[in-house]
Amino acid sequence: MFFLLRVAFWLSIVVILLPSDPAKKAESAQVTVSPMEALGAAQAAVEDARGFCNRKPEACEIGSQALQTFGQKAQLGSKYLYEFLSDRFGDGHNDKVTGSIPEHPGRQTLTPADAAPAWKAPSQPAEHRSVPLPPRRPA
């Protein structure tokens, strides 16, 4: 259980440090939340866990904005990770070909002759194919 809490903590730190998407930042007309405001809102939420939105609506509003920014950063980070892993370990189906040189050289360079097995077992006579079984033990 403690391991999961540590993992959640460190993943949260990584997501907070990720840059925001510039396109979404320009689209949103909302006030951006500074890290100090987010920290203050988190401390206020910890102080008064039950019903703090009724007592301190400004902390609830800033906290919801901070969580929305956190979610957007997590989504952008997962997109970057997906694109990186797709480029790095992709199956090559999406490779664009310009002329005769593929965009990602070094992938799928085997010819059919290279892929064919180099050695084939010689065929054996029928008497050597079957292996006798040991005698059956009494039950």
N, C-alpha and C positions, 0 to 999 in steps of 0.2 A: 504494500500500500504506500509506504514512504517513497519507494522507487517511482511510482506513478506521480506522486506529488512533485518530486524533483524534476521528472521529465516535463510535466506540465509547466513548471516554473521556468525551466530553461527554454522551452519552446516559446513561451510567452515573451521572454526577453529577446529572443531572436526575431520574433514577429514584430515587436515594438521597434527594433532597430532597423527593420527593412525600410527602404524608401517608399514613399507613396507614389501611386500611379499619376504621372503628370496630366494625363487626359482627364481623369476623374477629378483631380484637384481643380482643374480649370472649370469643369462643369458644375461642381458644387458651389453654391452661393452661401453655404453655411460658414459660420465663423470657425476657423481652425482652432484646435485645442492644443495648447502647449503641454509639454511633459509635466511641468510643475502644476498646472491646473488638473491634469489627469491624476497626478499623485495626491493632490489635495482632495479630489473627489473620491479616490479610493480610500483614503484615510477616513473621510466622513462616512463612507459606506460601512467600513469596519466598525466605527464607533457606534453607529445606530443601524444595525442590520434589519430590524423589523420596523417597518413603517417610516423609513427615513424620507421616502418620496412625499409623504404627507407633511412632514415637519420641515424638510429642507428641499423644496422643489428645484432650486438652482443646482444643488449637488446632483440630484437625479438627472437633470437635463445634461449637465456636463458629462456625467458618467455614461449616459446613453450615447452621446456624441463620441466619447472616447472608445466605447465598445464598437460603435459603427466604424470608426477609423481603424481599430484593431482588426475587425473582420475584413475590411477592404485590403489591408496590408497582408493578412493571411491568405486571402484569395490571390493577390498579385504574386506573393512569394511562391505559392503552389503552382501558379502558371509558369513562373520563371523556372522552377525546378522541373516541371513537366517538359518544357521546351528544351532545357539543357539535357535531360536524360534522353529525350527523343532524338536530339542531334547526336548524342554520344553513343547510344546503344540502339538506335532505331533499326528496323528490319530492312531498310533500303527501298521500300515500295514507293516512298515519296521523293526519291531522288530525281531531280530535274536533269535532263541530258541536254547539253549545249554542244551541237556538232557530234563528235564521237567521244568527247571527254566528259565523264560524269562529274557532277558537282562535288561529290565526296569521293575522291580517288582513294583506292586502297580497299574498297568494299567490293565483294563479289568478283574477285579477279581470277577465280579458278575456271579453267576451260573444262569441257566435258572429259577430255583425255586426262586432265589432272584429277578429276573427281572419281574416275573409274578405279576400282581396286587393282593393285599391282600384282597380287598373288592370289591364286585360286588353288584350293586343296585338290590333290589328284584323286580321281575316283578310285575306290577300293573294291576288291572282289566282294561278292555277297557273303562269303563265309566270315569275313572280318567285320561286317557291319553290325551283326547282332552280338550282344554280350550275354553270356549265360548268367542266369540269376542264381544266387546261393540257395541251398535247399531250405525248405520251409521248416521252421521250428514248431514243435508240438505246443499246443495251447495249454 
